[in-house]
Amino acid sequence: VQLQASGGGLVQAGGSLRLSCAASGRTFSTYALGWFRQAPGREREFVAAVNWNGGSTNYADSVKGRFTISRDNAKNTVYLQMNSLKPEDTAVYYCAARDSGYRITSSYREHYDFWGQGTLVTVSS
């Protein structure tokens, strides 16, 4: 599967952004998807995940209540709505897909087989 993330940019603290990730190559509704992020000098960390039909989600504690992950299987796209952004949210954000048949969410990087190229989010104070 190929993943193409977009929507990053520069925003002031307290602002909002919506990231999108378009997928191609396999039947979109057969696998779970996630968002991860990597700040300079830090390891890539889990942000949010959604199961195959959008009915189940989970979030990192650091973004719970501020970020919302969703998917549109008709458009082969997963979204990450980010509200109340903080400077510590600054990172490159990556979308990722589990292998076909793995429909439930996971917060472990190792469970994701396909990765997009990343989109940079910068939050100024």
C-alpha positions in Angstrom: 0.0 0.0 0.0 1.1 3.5 -0.7 0.4 6.4 1.7 0.6 10.1 1.0 0.2 12.5 4.0 -0.6 16.1 3.7 -1.9 19.1 5.6 1.1 20.0 7.8 2.2 23.6 8.3 2.9 26.4 10.7 0.3 27.3 13.3 0.2 29.3 16.5 -0.4 27.6 19.8 -4.1 27.1 20.4 -4.7 26.7 16.7 -5.9 23.8 14.6 -4.8 21.7 11.7 -6.2 18.7 9.9 -3.9 16.2 8.4 -4.9 13.8 5.6 -3.4 10.6 4.4 -4.6 9.1 1.1 -4.0 5.4 0.6 -3.8 3.3 -2.5 -2.8 -0.2 -3.5 -5.0 -2.5 -1.4 -8.6 -2.6 -0.3 -8.6 0.3 2.2 -11.3 -1.1 4.5 -9.3 -4.3 5.4 -6.8 -2.8 7.7 -6.3 -0.5 10.7 -4.4 2.9 10.4 -2.4 5.0 12.7 -0.7 8.3 13.1 2.8 8.6 14.6 5.0 11.6 15.1 8.7 12.3 15.5 10.2 15.4 17.0 13.9 16.3 16.4 16.2 14.1 18.5 13.3 11.9 19.7 12.0 8.5 18.8 8.9 8.1 16.7 5.9 7.9 19.0 2.3 6.8 18.7 -0.4 9.5 18.3 -3.7 7.8 17.4 -5.1 4.8 15.6 -8.4 3.7 14.1 -9.7 0.3 13.3 -10.9 -0.9 9.9 -14.4 0.6 9.9 -13.8 3.7 12.1 -15.7 2.2 15.0 -12.8 2.0 17.4 -10.0 4.5 18.1 -7.3 5.0 20.6 -5.0 7.9 21.5 -1.8 8.7 23.2 -2.5 10.4 26.6 -0.7 13.5 25.4 -3.3 14.2 22.7 -6.4 12.7 24.2 -9.2 15.2 24.1 -7.5 17.4 21.5 -6.9 15.2 18.5 -9.4 13.1 16.6 -8.6 10.4 14.1 -11.2 9.3 11.5 -11.4 7.6 8.2 -13.5 7.7 5.1 -13.4 4.3 3.4 -15.1 5.6 0.4 -12.3 8.1 -0.2 -9.5 5.8 1.0 -8.4 8.6 3.4 -7.6 8.8 7.1 -7.6 12.1 8.9 -6.1 13.6 12.0 -7.9 16.7 13.3 -5.7 18.5 15.7 -7.1 21.2 18.0 -5.6 23.2 20.8 -2.2 22.7 19.5 0.8 23.1 21.7 4.5 23.8 20.9 5.3 20.3 22.1 3.1 18.9 19.3 5.8 20.1 16.8 7.0 17.1 14.9 6.9 15.3 11.6 3.7 13.3 11.5 3.5 10.0 9.7 0.5 7.9 8.7 0.9 4.2 8.8 -1.1 1.1 7.8 -1.2 -2.4 9.3 -1.0 -5.4 6.9 -4.2 -6.6 5.3 -6.4 -8.5 7.7 -5.2 -6.7 10.8 -8.3 -4.7 11.4 -7.9 -3.7 15.1 -5.9 -0.7 16.3 -2.4 -0.8 17.8 -0.1 1.7 19.4 3.1 -0.2 18.5 5.2 0.9 15.6 6.2 -2.7 14.9 2.6 -3.6 14.1 2.5 -1.2 11.1 3.9 -2.4 7.8 3.4 0.6 5.5 4.4 4.2 6.2 3.8 7.5 4.5 6.5 10.1 3.9 5.6 12.4 6.7 4.3 15.9 7.0 5.8 18.6 9.2 3.7 20.3 11.8 5.2 23.4 13.6 3.4 25.0 16.5 4.8 28.4 17.5 4.4 29.8 21.0 
